[in-house]
Amino acid sequence: MFNFAYPGLLFLLLLVPLLAMLYVWSRYTRRRNLRKFGKPGVISSLMPEVSPYKPPLKIIVGLLALTLIIIAFARPWGGVKDQKTVKEGIEVVIAVDASNSMFASATDSPDGPDRMRTAKLILEKLINRLDNDRVGLIVYAGKSYTLIPVTNDYVSAKMFLNSIDPSQIAEQGTNITSAIEMATSSFSDNKNIGKAIILITDAEELEDQEGVMKAAENAASKGIQVDVVGVGTSTPAMIPERDGFMIDDQTGEPVRTALNEQLASEIARKGKGIYVNASASGALSDLDRQLSTLKRAAMESSVYSQHDELFAVFAWLALVCIIADILLLDRKISWLDRITFFKKEEKK
């Protein structure tokens, strides 16, 4: 079967007969004007170098080149072949801490970027590196919520990631146990696909340390590694609010929060993953390298039809015609004049 990707361009082929008619009209007008100066036979003897055959041949070659160019731009297709693609990847569920402590500075400077902004930045970069992988998103504080199930829609994942706002979470706290358990149940049943939980936290005010360790061990026993990204520093930082800083109702002093790296590292160890600090220069590379150790497996396959592209064939033929038109001159070929193809018999 022979068809075109842009059949509408074939209407340009109407230019070919139009140009051919213009050429015929110009040749007719030329002969008519020459007759005004004398008989054609006499005038042609005054122009011995002019070939009566090459001009028509040149216009034929030129029109053929134009025809081939138009057909090439219409993108001709030949037969159809079925192509099958199989995508291999892993599954990643990101659990983001959305407690109020994530409003605190991620650096030792009180004016540094907040922890939530730092977390979003490193996660967005990580999602950009995913290739054929599937990603899910969970947000947690006192409770855990699924923002987006495991999917390969990275655009939606980044959109939901940027929409996380701790001030919108009513029940505050740092219930990492709930986050790990929910993430563990979010994966597919395919045991051949590598799975990982990426836990974003400052590990501050952890309510149930024993439960967290059990949840991490349970995930690891199911072949799900738990990687922890710590945000913040060990230097206590105040938690900003709209009118200043968060105040402890009992003491009346500003609430301070610090990253508990020891606890975060222990969670990663129990989950057979790694711990990285989001502020470290090589954090993203270390996390990406750790995910690369997971087994990639076929996640989906698709069959699509692919046409044989014939554009190049017509383009090359058009180029040959253009070169031939350039080399073809209007003058007679001198060496052909010495060859006599037809001889008159001499009368005896």
C-alpha positions as CSV (number, residue, x, y, z in Angstrom):
1,M,0.0,0.0,0.0
2,F,1.3,3.4,-0.9
3,N,0.0,6.6,0.8
4,F,1.2,10.0,2.1
5,A,1.5,11.6,5.5
6,Y,0.6,15.0,4.1
7,P,-1.6,14.3,1.1
8,G,-2.8,17.9,1.0
9,L,0.6,18.9,-0.4
10,L,0.0,16.9,-3.5
11,F,-2.3,19.7,-4.8
12,L,1.0,21.5,-5.5
13,L,1.4,19.0,-8.4
14,L,-1.1,21.2,-10.3
15,L,1.9,23.6,-10.8
16,V,3.6,21.0,-13.0
17,P,1.0,21.1,-15.9
18,L,0.6,24.8,-15.4
19,L,4.3,25.4,-15.9
20,A,4.4,23.0,-18.8
21,M,1.7,25.1,-20.5
22,L,3.5,28.3,-19.8
23,Y,6.6,26.8,-21.4
24,V,4.7,25.7,-24.5
25,W,3.2,29.2,-24.8
26,S,6.6,30.8,-24.4
27,R,8.1,28.6,-27.2
28,Y,5.2,29.4,-29.4
29,T,5.6,33.1,-28.8
30,R,9.3,32.8,-29.5
31,R,8.8,31.1,-32.8
32,R,6.2,33.7,-33.8
33,N,8.5,36.5,-33.0
34,L,11.4,34.9,-34.9
35,R,9.2,34.7,-38.0
36,K,9.0,38.5,-38.0
37,F,12.7,38.6,-38.8
38,G,12.7,36.0,-41.6
39,K,12.2,32.3,-42.4
40,P,12.9,29.9,-39.5
41,G,15.3,27.9,-41.6
42,V,17.4,30.9,-42.5
43,I,17.4,32.3,-38.9
44,S,18.4,28.9,-37.4
45,S,21.5,28.9,-39.6
46,L,22.5,32.2,-37.9
47,M,22.4,30.5,-34.5
48,P,24.4,27.3,-35.1
49,E,25.2,26.7,-31.4
50,V,21.5,26.7,-30.3
51,S,20.0,23.2,-29.9
52,P,16.4,22.8,-30.8
53,Y,16.1,19.7,-28.6
54,K,17.8,20.7,-25.3
55,P,15.4,23.4,-24.1
56,P,12.4,21.0,-24.1
57,L,14.6,18.4,-22.5
58,K,15.7,20.8,-19.8
59,I,12.1,21.8,-19.0
60,I,11.1,18.1,-18.8
61,V,14.0,17.4,-16.3
62,G,13.1,20.5,-14.3
63,L,9.5,19.6,-14.1
64,L,10.3,16.1,-13.1
65,A,12.6,17.4,-10.3
66,L,9.7,19.7,-9.1
67,T,7.3,16.7,-9.1
68,L,9.7,14.6,-7.1
69,I,10.3,17.4,-4.6
70,I,6.5,17.8,-4.0
71,I,6.1,14.1,-3.6
72,A,9.0,14.0,-1.1
73,F,7.5,16.8,1.0
74,A,4.2,15.0,1.1
75,R,6.1,12.2,2.9
76,P,5.3,9.1,1.0
77,W,4.8,5.9,2.9
78,G,5.3,2.3,1.8
79,G,4.2,-0.8,3.6
80,V,3.3,-1.0,7.3
81,K,5.4,-3.0,9.8
82,D,4.3,-3.8,13.3
83,Q,6.8,-2.8,16.0
84,K,6.7,-4.1,19.6
85,T,8.3,-2.2,22.4
86,V,8.8,-3.4,26.0
87,K,9.5,-0.8,28.7
88,E,11.6,-1.9,31.7
89,G,11.8,0.0,34.9
90,I,11.3,0.0,38.7
91,E,8.6,1.3,41.1
92,V,9.3,4.1,43.5
93,V,7.0,5.5,46.2
94,I,8.0,8.9,47.6
95,A,6.7,9.7,51.2
96,V,7.1,13.4,52.0
97,D,7.0,14.7,55.6
98,A,4.5,17.5,55.7
99,S,4.7,18.4,59.4
100,N,5.1,22.0,60.5
101,S,8.8,21.4,61.2
102,M,9.4,21.3,57.4
103,F,8.9,25.1,57.4
104,A,12.1,25.5,59.4
105,S,15.4,26.3,57.6
106,A,17.2,23.5,55.9
107,T,20.6,25.1,56.7
108,D,22.3,26.5,59.7
109,S,21.2,30.0,58.6
110,P,17.8,31.1,59.8
111,D,17.3,32.8,56.5
112,G,18.1,29.7,54.5
113,P,15.6,27.8,52.3
114,D,13.0,25.9,54.2
115,R,13.1,22.1,54.4
116,M,10.0,21.6,52.3
117,R,11.5,23.6,49.4
118,T,14.7,21.7,49.6
119,A,12.8,18.4,49.6
120,K,10.7,19.4,46.6
121,L,13.8,20.5,44.7
122,I,15.7,17.2,45.1
123,L,12.6,15.1,44.4
124,E,11.8,17.0,41.3
125,K,15.3,16.5,40.0
126,L,15.1,12.8,40.9
127,I,11.8,12.4,39.0
128,N,13.4,14.0,36.0
129,R,16.0,11.2,36.0
130,L,13.4,8.4,36.1
131,D,13.3,6.5,32.8
132,N,10.3,4.3,32.1
133,D,9.9,3.9,35.9
134,R,6.7,4.3,37.9
135,V,6.4,6.7,40.8
136,G,3.8,7.2,43.5
137,L,3.5,10.0,46.1
138,I,2.4,10.0,49.7
139,V,2.3,12.9,52.2
140,Y,2.3,12.3,55.9
141,A,2.2,14.2,59.2
142,G,0.0,12.8,62.0
143,K,-1.6,10.6,59.3
144,S,-0.6,9.5,55.8
145,Y,-2.4,10.4,52.5
146,T,-1.9,9.1,49.0
147,L,-1.6,12.1,46.7
148,I,-1.0,10.0,43.5
149,P,-0.9,6.2,43.1
150,V,2.0,4.5,41.4
151,T,2.1,5.8,37.8
152,N,4.4,6.8,34.9
153,D,2.8,10.2,34.6
154,Y,5.7,12.3,35.8
155,V,4.0,15.6,34.9
156,S,1.2,14.9,37.4
157,A,3.7,13.6,40.0
158,K,5.6,16.8,39.9
159,M,2.5,18.9,40.0
160,F,1.2,17.1,43.1
161,L,4.7,17.3,44.7
162,N,4.8,21.1,44.3
163,S,1.3,21.4,45.8
164,I,2.3,19.9,49.2
165,D,1.8,22.5,51.9
166,P,2.2,21.6,55.6
167,S,-0.2,24.4,56.6
168,Q,-3.0,22.5,54.9
169,I,-2.4,19.4,57.1
170,A,-4.8,19.5,60.1
171,E,-3.4,16.6,62.1
172,Q,0.2,17.3,62.8
173,G,3.0,15.0,64.0
174,T,5.6,12.7,62.4
175,N,4.0,9.4,61.8
176,I,6.6,7.7,59.7
177,T,5.3,4.2,60.6
178,S,2.0,5.0,58.8
179,A,3.9,6.4,55.8
180,I,6.1,3.3,55.4
181,E,3.1,1.0,55.8
182,M,1.0,2.9,53.3
183,A,3.9,3.0,50.8
184,T,4.5,-0.7,51.2
185,S,0.9,-1.5,50.2
186,S,1.0,0.9,47.2
187,F,3.2,-1.2,45.0
188,S,2.0,-3.6,42.3
189,D,1.9,-7.4,42.9
190,N,4.7,-8.0,40.3
191,K,7.5,-9.5,42.3
192,N,10.0,-9.2,39.4
193,I,10.1,-5.4,39.6
194,G,12.5,-3.7,41.8
195,K,10.7,-1.5,44.4
196,A,11.9,1.4,46.7
197,I,10.4,3.8,49.2
198,I,12.1,7.2,49.4
199,L,11.3,8.7,52.8
200,I,11.7,12.5,53.1
201,T,11.9,13.5,56.8
202,D,13.7,15.4,59.5
203,A,13.0,12.5,61.9
204,E,12.0,15.1,64.5
205,E,9.5,14.2,67.3
206,L,9.1,10.6,66.1
207,E,6.1,9.2,67.9
208,D,6.8,5.4,67.7
209,Q,10.5,4.6,67.0
210,E,10.0,0.8,67.5
211,G,7.0,0.8,65.1
212,V,9.1,2.6,62.5
213,M,11.9,0.1,62.6
214,K,9.5,-2.8,62.3
215,A,7.8,-1.1,59.4
216,A,11.1,-0.6,57.6
217,E,12.1,-4.2,58.3
218,N,8.8,-5.5,57.0
219,A,9.2,-3.5,53.8
220,A,12.8,-4.9,53.3
221,S,11.5,-8.5,53.9
222,K,9.2,-8.0,50.9
223,G,12.0,-6.9,48.7
224,I,11.3,-3.1,49.1
225,Q,14.3,-1.0,50.0
226,V,13.7,2.0,52.2
227,D,15.9,5.0,51.3
228,V,15.9,8.0,53.6
229,V,16.5,11.6,52.6
230,G,17.2,13.8,55.7
231,V,16.3,17.5,55.4
232,G,17.7,20.1,57.8
233,T,20.8,20.2,60.1
234,S,21.6,19.1,63.6
235,T,21.5,22.8,64.6
236,P,18.1,23.5,66.2
237,A,16.1,25.9,64.1
238,M,12.9,27.8,64.9
239,I,9.7,27.1,63.0
240,P,8.3,30.2,61.3
241,E,4.6,31.2,61.4
242,R,2.7,34.0,59.7
243,D,3.3,36.4,62.6
244,G,6.7,35.3,63.8
245,F,7.7,31.9,65.1
246,M,5.8,28.9,66.5
247,I,5.5,29.1,70.3
248,D,5.4,26.3,72.8
249,D,2.1,26.6,74.7
250,Q,3.7,25.2,77.9
251,T,7.0,27.1,78.0
252,G,6.1,30.1,76.0
253,E,9.4,29.7,74.1
254,P,9.9,29.4,70.3
255,V,9.6,25.8,69.1
256,R,13.0,24.5,67.8
257,T,13.6,21.6,65.6
258,A,16.7,19.7,64.4
259,L,17.4,16.9,62.0
260,N,17.9,13.6,63.8
261,E,20.4,12.0,61.4
262,Q,21.2,9.1,63.7
263,L,17.5,8.0,63.7
264,A,17.1,8.6,59.9
265,S,20.2,6.5,59.2
266,E,18.9,3.7,61.4
267,I,15.6,3.6,59.5
268,A,17.5,3.3,56.2
269,R,19.7,0.5,57.6
270,K,16.6,-1.4,58.8
271,G,15.1,-0.9,55.3
272,K,18.3,-2.1,53.5
273,G,18.6,1.3,51.8
274,I,20.8,4.3,52.2
275,Y,20.6,7.6,54.0
276,V,21.6,10.9,52.4
277,N,21.3,14.5,53.5
278,A,19.4,16.6,51.0
279,S,21.8,19.5,51.5
280,A,24.9,17.4,50.5
281,S,26.2,18.0,47.0
282,G,26.2,14.4,46.0
283,A,22.9,13.5,47.6
284,L,21.0,13.1,44.3
285,S,23.8,11.1,42.6
286,D,24.0,8.8,45.6
287,L,20.2,8.2,45.6
288,D,20.2,7.7,41.9
289,R,23.0,5.2,42.1
290,Q,21.2,3.3,44.8
291,L,18.0,3.1,42.8
292,S,20.1,1.8,39.8
293,T,20.9,-1.3,41.9
294,L,17.2,-2.4,41.8
295,K,16.1,-5.0,39.3
296,R,14.5,-3.6,36.2
297,A,11.8,-5.7,34.7
298,A,9.2,-5.4,31.9
299,M,6.4,-3.2,33.0
300,E,4.4,-2.8,29.9
301,S,4.6,-3.6,26.2
302,S,2.9,-2.0,23.2
303,V,2.6,-2.7,19.5
304,Y,2.4,0.1,17.0
305,S,2.5,0.3,13.3
306,Q,5.4,1.9,11.5
307,H,5.5,2.9,7.9
308,D,8.4,2.5,5.5
309,E,9.5,6.1,4.9
310,L,10.2,6.7,1.2
311,F,11.0,10.4,1.5
312,A,14.7,9.8,0.9
313,V,14.1,7.9,-2.3
314,F,12.2,10.8,-3.9
315,A,14.6,13.4,-2.5
316,W,17.6,11.7,-4.0
317,L,15.9,11.3,-7.4
318,A,15.0,15.0,-7.3
319,L,18.6,15.9,-6.5
320,V,19.8,13.8,-9.5
321,C,17.3,15.7,-11.8
322,I,18.5,19.1,-10.4
323,I,22.1,18.2,-11.1
324,A,21.2,17.0,-14.6
325,D,19.3,20.2,-15.3
326,I,22.4,22.3,-14.2
327,L,24.8,20.3,-16.4
328,L,22.4,20.3,-19.4
329,L,23.2,23.4,-21.5
330,D,21.1,25.0,-24.3
331,R,24.1,24.8,-26.7
332,K,24.6,21.9,-29.1
333,I,27.1,19.2,-28.1
334,S,30.0,19.7,-30.5
335,W,31.2,16.1,-30.7
336,L,27.7,14.9,-31.6
337,D,27.8,17.2,-34.7
338,R,30.6,15.1,-36.1
339,I,28.4,12.0,-36.0
340,T,26.0,11.5,-39.0
341,F,23.2,9.1,-38.0
342,F,21.4,9.3,-41.4
343,K,23.1,9.4,-44.8
344,K,21.5,10.3,-48.1
345,E,22.2,7.9,-50.9
346,E,24.1,9.6,-53.7
347,K,22.4,9.4,-57.1
348,K,24.3,7.6,-59.7
